[in-house]
């Protein structure tokens, strides 16, 4: 969101940091996945940013799956939460039916702590972009894309996110 995520910061004594922002609720929604190559044990981050102020819908899920499948040839196993825009939506079911090489598994209900992608967003929002007050969504989009690119080049951090969830993956 354009409202900054305010976090504690250090400043010289007597010089309270001031974040100049106004009460704007413009936002950018993102869809992402951490990929794990079982043979090469290589990790990567794929993410796509949706239009300003848009909620993710089933068509966005299909578009993201199509992009992911284009980059990763061969069979895929997708593990995702139980969101309605995932395999409950007819358009997603139809796409998955046409692509039997894509297998899906679901996290248990109400278990975001098992989803390493949640740690990606927490790290980005509350660490890397804390106290960042964008003037508009163009600036916010540019900063978010830059942070996600940087994170995708840090496989050790992606590995730490997976290990923190205690998922039974061999990495």
Secondary structure, 3 states (H helix, E strand, C coil): CCCCCCCCCCCCCCCCCCCCCCCCCCCEEEEEEEEECCCCCCEEEEEEEEEECCCCCHHHHHHHHHHHHHHCCCCEEEEECCCCCCCCCHHHHHHHHHCCCEEEEECCCCCHHHCHHHHHHHHHHHHHCCCCCCCCHHHHHHHHHHHHHHHHCCHHHHHHHHHHHCCCCCC
